[in-house]
Amino acid sequence: MNTVQTIPNWRTIGTKLQECKTLEEAMIVSGLDWDVIEKPLYLAEDVPVTSHKAIVNSLNNDVLGVVGSGYHPLQNIEAFRFFDNILESGAAVLEVAGSFRGGKRVWVQAKLNNSTQDVVKNDPVESYLCLYNAHDGSLAVGIMFTPKRLVCANMLQLAIEAAEKQQLRNVRIRHTSGMEEALKVTKQAIDVSRKTFDFTVEQYKLIQRKQLPIDGVRNYVREIFEVEKEDKDPRCVSIIEENHETGRGSDIVGVRGTYWGAFNAFTEWLDHQRGKSEEKRLDSSMFGNSSKLRHKAFDIALAKASGLDSHQFSGTVQ
């Protein structure tokens, strides 16, 4: 078995918080102990712009975004208060916090305790909560439930249609005056998220039991990118094939040669090899194109394992 534990890319960008006793301490350690300030905008000759305002970092006066007049900023410490009761109850521990794009997007991640489960022997996954906020108006405040494969630090997906109906994968909260109250409501999702995670692991086990056909990884990647038969392979195919053969966790018995192995080979490329920087990879994996590709990759793997048409099947939260 490959015993190397790869450091997750969010830890290379963010700051470890395991030793922090309070959220205030966590904010200081992670460099997020600053406020956002609303400042008016003006046209030439000091004509005020009443429809919009600027959101500014109090620490360095950087403009984080220009938003509508009805936008209500949420301070970093206020957003992360979501974790207060969860931490006090012992349901989770803080793991890491950080920011993207010069503070425009901030996030903090906690690990749910007692959530570790094996897909196959020696191949465990754990459940994480990631709270994120955008000070530039590009995202609503939200909670993301993200399973993680420990052997390779791949971010997985909650691939359950029921999760969408129960609004469990992402609990999004708009920047309005009632946002603080909405944050309190999200705490009720913890118990349900555990049940969703349990069911998700069963889905992982299902794709692990499905063997790949000949040229399985190549055809799997081509299907993800919707490549026509006469078209060339995507440039990433050789990398993902190599991940499947010798990548992180590929030597665990029951991984290589299955759709679980192919899915993680693809996810390893998304989380650790795609793009030019760790920050861009993580940003895309959480909010951008890589997140959409991961959903699609799992949909196809689950469809194959279920004997369904992957063009019509959608088992993942979109």
CORFEN-V922700 format. One record per helix or strand of 3 or more residues. SS is the DSSP state (~ for helix, > for strand). FROM is the first residue (numbers start at 0). TO is the last residue. If there is no record, write none. Layout:
BEGIN
ss=SS from=FROM to=TO
ss=SS from=FROM to=TO
END
This chain:
BEGIN
ss=~ from=8 to=12
ss=~ from=22 to=28
ss=> from=35 to=42
ss=~ from=43 to=45
ss=> from=46 to=56
ss=> from=62 to=67
ss=~ from=75 to=88
ss=> from=91 to=99
ss=~ from=100 to=102
ss=> from=104 to=111
ss=> from=116 to=119
ss=> from=122 to=133
ss=> from=140 to=148
ss=~ from=160 to=164
ss=> from=169 to=172
ss=~ from=178 to=185
ss=~ from=188 to=207
ss=~ from=215 to=223
ss=~ from=236 to=245
ss=~ from=258 to=272
ss=~ from=277 to=286
ss=~ from=288 to=305
END
